[in-house]
Amino acid sequence: MDWELILESIPLLLKGLLVTFELVLLSLFLGGILAVPLALLRISRNPIAWMPVYAYIYVMRGTPLLVQLYLIYYGSAQIPGMQDSVLWPFFKQAWYCAVFAFTLNTAAYQAEIFRGAILAVPHGEVEAGRAVGMSPSLLYRRIILPRAFRIGLPAYTNEVILMLQASALASLVTIRDLMGTADAIVNRTYNPWDIYLPTALVYLIVTYALVWLFRKLEYRLSGHLRDRPATRVLAGAGPEPAQAGLR
Amino acid sequence: MIDLHGYGWQLMQGLGMTIRAALAAILIAILLGLLGAAAKLSRWRWLRGIAETYTITIRGVPELILLYIVFFGLTHLLQWVTSLFGYDEYIEVPPFAAGVFSVGFVYGAFATEVFRGAILAVPKGQIEAAKAVGMSPFLLWRRILMPQVIRYAIPGMGNVWLVLLKATALMSVVNLDELTRKAFIGAGATRDPLSFFLTAALLYLMLTIVSNLGLEWLERRYSRGVRRA
């Protein structure tokens, strides 16, 4: 182990980590904005609404993200008229191509998560909303979407983690994210061990920090699902009540 | 619109390599998955610890970096072994071995969880009954556990297969001539990346569709004995 090189690389790697964060958060956010309408269209009974969305989701989930990324990064310049359009300043930069590819990809996965979550909202709650005379939009805003958000949270955690892992692919289109920074240092020093192992460790730590964070969030959002302390004692449950009845 | 400039055959060869690499990797993943599940359910603590470390590490690190680590690791190992025999030239690990081994290694962790769940899904009473009639551990495994574990594991392993299939695209970074790399080469040679990556995407999509059909068939076949509500 070349400790000097490792110590020297740490600030660079952390700078790369910031780029990774930026990439992942931006893609997740934009993908999430796209995913809600996609999920609603996917649930619709009108074939004109759900069939194109179904096809979109199937294609996005059925092809490698790497190929999607290459297609956008290398292929976009060839689209007729692209180089003269207002979009060109964006598509000629690797950064926007990566954000665009990741956004389209995660939108498909998130739409599936939201769809499953919306369908999992107990029917009685929807009926109760209708019974008190809520309009469809109010019903969605007050009952269905908040409930779906809570139900979909564990799956969403998973998607965040998968997106973090997938973001390493951006290094293959010249982005200096955590992985890209590591590659650059390895290319300069030809010392893969001392760079890739610490980099892997950084990813590992960030992943489990995220898992921990989302678990806290889940716990906070599930107060109504947990037993009250008194009933817990009566039921003879153990002293560790965390997450009871959640999974 | 799509013109492959005579590189179509190259892409088909790439497709063949992708299929072969994916099949080899899923075999490794299944093997590691069975071993991992057995270790996780073992009564020895250190064995459980190893399996736990394996799945936790794999799920927290991007495949790409694991691919590099395995690639450089195997190269190192190979060099060390050959240097023992007095051979000091630089040798690189064959891309097929590096790619298949690392992807198999990664998805072995996911397979471990699938098999663990499948084994736990077999009712305990059946295992006790088998022991009660005096079955040896091997017979119990073959006649009682395995047939049911296969059925319970098919949906989960189907998912692992679908994800693994797409992950083979990463093997292009260690220069394995699979579909993505062939498309990359064709795109560079003809300056027509749109056609090449679109074709590659369509071919991957085709693999996914065929896999989905195959998995549906498998699921039906292995749940013949189960009554449907």
Interface residues (C-beta under 8 A of the other chain):
Chain A: Y58 V59 R61 G62 T63 P64 L65 L66 V67 Q68 Y70 L71 Y74 G75 Q78 I79 I161 L164 Q165 A166 S167 A168 L169 S171 L172 M179 A182 P192 W193 Y196 L197 T199 A200 Y203 L204 T207 Y208
Chain B: I56 T57 R59 G60 V61 P62 E63 L64 I65 L66 Y68 I69 F72 H76 L162 K166 A167 T168 A169 L170 S172 V173 T180 A183 F184 A187 D192 P193 L194 F197 L198 A200 A201 Y204 L205 T208 I209
